[in-house]
Amino acid sequence: MKDFKALMNTREYNFLRDNERLGKRIILLGLGGSYAYGTNNEGSDIDFRGITLNMPSDLIGLTSFEQYEDVKTDTVIYSFNKIVKLLLECNPNTCEILGLDEEQYLIKTELGQELLDNKDIFLSKRAVKSFGGYAGAQLRRLQNAIARDSMPQTEKEKHILNSVKNALEDFQRRYTSFDRGSIRLYIDKAENPDFDTEIFVDADYRHLPLRDYENMWSIMHNVVRDYDKIGKRNAKKDDNNLNKHAMHLIRLFMMAFDILEKGEINTNRKNDLKLLMKIRNGGFQREDKTFDREFYDMLADYEGRLKKAAKESILPDNPDMKKVEAFVERINRKVVEENF
């Protein structure tokens, strides 16, 4: 077992003590990533995640602060006000910080313990959308990676089309200028002699800002470029990534079940390690890099269970904002009065 507290006190982590926004203002600091989940192996990176109090000037002055990130050590520390907003949405990455085992916390002050004691006020059925959304994104990464490396050209083209459409839908929600025309993407018999089928585009726009068009084209280009990297892969590294995607997909469902069915945040999956490590170690992967029927049957069961949990959960549809506001005000009042 690594001595994470000793590591935290090395020169590499001096920013934890020297930065004016950190130091004594940190109320929680703990493990993140695979060491938090218990799925680490010999080559796993060490991630620290934490929460620090805002400055009085953030609360009653003109400064603002959301998070501190040290890329070299893979450390991310959220401001208290920022993490409250994320917790209200049951954001998986931030919920994890409140669900560690006792020994996985490296710093925990009285205010940090108070936050842990009140974590239930943030839990709601919003977890269905947040964890389900993250799981869906993880599934798309898995499917896309498999498609790039394993599928026939015609099937690969279908995956590219779906990925481009998903990317464009999100893009067009943010740019109202695309209401001025239309774009249609579809698959037809290929004109490229190396393909059987390929994606075609019909577009009709009027008075469209050039830079908006450039951004849209860049999104489509990047998706196609990523798929076209076939033949340049590090097989062992890519297999590990595929299995990590698959493992995290199942892990997200497991955490969602605990929240919706029990009202608990359990980041360390010690009771599920046998299954999760089997997935991570390639226990469900075929020689052609796809995953076997047992994995997809399990995934279908988990998707059904999430829908059922969404209907039957005892959690409220939304957090009780009066309780949250009272808690946040109590903490921030101590910050302003420097009583912490």
N, C-alpha and C positions, 0 to 999 in steps of 0.2 A: 504493500500500500504506500503510495507516494505521500510525502509530508508536504501537503499543500500550504500549510501555515508557514512552514520554513521557506518555501518558495516565494510566498507572498512578501516575505521580509527581505528578499534579496534586492540588490541594487536595480535590477531590471524592472522592479515594481515600485521604485521610489516615488513615482507619480501618485501612488495611492496616499502617500504621506505628505508630499510636497505641494501638490496642486491645491490652491485655495478653495476650490469647489468640492474637494474630496476630504481627505484627512478625517478630522473628527465629525464631519458632516455625513459620512457614510453610515447608514443605519443597518444595511444588510449587504453582505458580500458572500457569494457562494459559488459552487461549481456550476458550470454550464456544459452543454454538449454531451458527448458520450459518457464522460465521467459522472455527470449528473444523472443520466438514465441508467447507469450501471452496465452499459453495453460497450465500454472501452476495451481496446486491445493494446498490444505493445506499441503500435504506431500512432495511437490516438493523440490528437492535439489537446492541450489543456486550455480550457476557456473559463474565464471568471465573469460572473454577471452580478450586478449590484444595484443599489438604490442610494442616492444621496439627497440630502435636504436642499431645497432651493435657498438662495440668498434672500435676505430681507428686501434687497433692491429688486429682486425678481417679482416679489409679491406686492410691494407698495411703491416701487420706483420704476425705472425705465429699462432695466436690464432684463434679459431673457436667457433661458438656458434649458435645453432639452436632454442632452446626454453627453457623456464623455466617452470617447473611444480611443483605445490604444491598440493600433493595428498590430504592432510587433508582438504583443503578448496576447492578442485576441481577447481583450478585456472591454466590456461595455458596461457603463454605469449610468442608469437613467436618473433624471431628476424626479423628485417625489411627485410633483404635479403632472409630469409627462406619464409616469407609470400609472397613475390613477386613471388617466384617460384611456390608456391601453387595457388596464384591468377591467374597466367598465364594459369593454367589448369582448372580454374573455380572450384576449390575444394570447395564443399559445406560448409564444416566446417569453412573455412576461409572467404569465401564470406559473410557468416552471420555477421562477425564482421563489415563489411562495410555497412550493410543494416539495422542497428538499428535505432529506432526513437531517436530524440534528447535527450529526457529525460532518455534514456537507457544507455547513455554514462556517465561513472563516471569520466574519465579523457579524455580530448581532448585538445591537444596543437595545436599551429599553424601548425606544421608539420603534426599532425594528421588530421587537417582540410584540409590541402593540399592533403593528400592521399585520403580523402573522395571526394574532388572536382575532383580528377582525376581517380576515380574508373572505369569510363567507358572505359579507355584504356586497361583494363584487360579483358573486356567482349568479348567473341567470341562464335562461334558455338561449341567450345570445351565443353561448358556447356551441350550439348546433351549427350556426352559420360560420363562426370563426374556425373551429376545429375541422368542420366539414370542408370549409374552403381550403384550409391548409392541406388537408388530406387529398382533396381533389387536385390541387396543384402538384402534390407529390406524385400522385398517380399519373398525371400528364407527363411529368419528367421521366417517370419509369417507362411509360408507353413510347414516348418520343425517343428515348435512348435505345430501346429495343428496336424501334422502327428504323432508326438510322443504321443499325448494324446487322439486322437479321432478316428483315422482311423483303419479299420480292418487290421489284420496282413499282409495280402497279399499286400494291398495298402501301408502300412508302409514300407514294404520291398522295394517297388519301389522307394519310397522317399529316403530311405537310399542309394540305388544304385546310384541314381542321385547325391546325395550329395557327395558320395565317388568319383564318376567320376569327378565332378567339382573340388574337392580338388586335385585329382591326376593330372588333366590337368595343373593346376597352378604349382604344384610341378615339373612336368616333364619339363615344360618350363624353369625352373631354374637349372635343373640338366641334363647336356648333357650325363651323363653316362647311362641314361635310353634309349639311342638310341641303346644300345648293346643287347637289348632283347625286350620282349613284355609281357604285362599283359592283360588278358581279364576277365572282370567281367560280370556275367550274373545271371539271376534268373532261378531256376529249381525246380522240386519237392523236397520237404524238406527231409533231412535225420534226422533232429532233430524232435523227436516225438511231440514236442510242437508247431511246425510250420506246415503250409500248404505248403508254398514255402519258399525258402531261397536263399541267394546270394552265388554263388560259384566263385572261382577264378582259372584261368589257367595262370600260369606264366612260362616264359622261359627266363632266363638271363645267360649270360656268363661273367665272369671276372668283376662282379659288386662289387664296394667297399661296404664292409659290413655296414659301417655307413650310406651310402646313402640308402641301403635297409632298415636299421633300421628306418631311418626317414620316408620312404614311409610307412612302416608298422605302425608306430606310428600315422600317419595321418589317415589311414583307421581305426585303433583301436579307436581313439578319436571320430570319427564320429559315429561309432556303439555304443560306450559307452554312448554318449550323448542321443541317441535315447532310450537306454535301461534303462533310469532312470525313466521309467513309474512307478507309484505307490508311488513315493517319493516326490510328488509335493505338494506345498502349493497352493490349488485351487484358493483362492482369489488373491494371489500375481501373479500367472501365468496368470489368466484372465486379470489382469491389464497390464501385460507385453504384452500379445497378442494384446490388444486394443491399447497400445502405439505403437507397431510395425505397426499396421494398420494405425494409425493416422500419424505417421512420413512418411510412404510410400506416402500417399496422399499429405502431406505437401511438400515433396521434389518435387513432380510434380508441385505443385502450384508455388514454387519458380522458378523452371525451366521455367515455362510459362512466368513469369514476366521478366526474363532475356532475353529470346528469342523473345518474342512478343513486349516488351516495352523497353528493354534495361535498366531495373531497378532491383535493389536488394532490396527486401522487406522481411526482416526477421520477423518482427512482423506481424502476420497474423490476425490482428484485424478484417478485413472484412470477414474473413473465419472462425471465431471462432465458429459460430453456428454449422457448419458441423464438424469441427475438434473435438470439445468437444463432439458432439454426438458420433463420432467414439470412442474417448477415454473413454467415459462413457458406452460403450457396446451397443450402439444403433443399431449396425448392426450385433451383435453376437447372434447366436442361443444358445439354451440350451446345445447342444452337443459340444460347443466351436468353431464350424465352423462359417463362415460368410455367410450372406444371399446373395441371387441373386442380390439385389440392390447394395451391395458393389462391387461385382465383375463386374457388368455392368458399374458402375462408374469407376472402375479401367481400364476396357477395353476402355472406352471413353477417359480417360486421356492418355493411351498409344498411342491411335490414334492421339490425339491432339499433343503429343510430336513429333511424326513423322512428322506431318504437319508443326509444328513450326520449325523443323529442316530444312525443305525444303524452307520455306517462310521467315525465319528470316532475318532482315536487318543487322544483325551482320556479321562481317567478319568471314571467316573460322578460321583465327588465329589472335592473337593480332598484332598490329603494333609495332614490336620490336624496331624500331627507337624511337618512342615516349616513350616506356617503358624504354629503356636504358637512354634516356635523363633525364627522371624523376628520375630514380634511381640514376644516377650520380649526379644530383643536390642535392638530399637529402644526399647522402653519402659524398659529398664534404663538406657540412656543418658539418657533423660528424667529419671528419678529421680535419677541421679547428676549431672544437668545437664552432661553430657559430649556436647554437640552444637554 
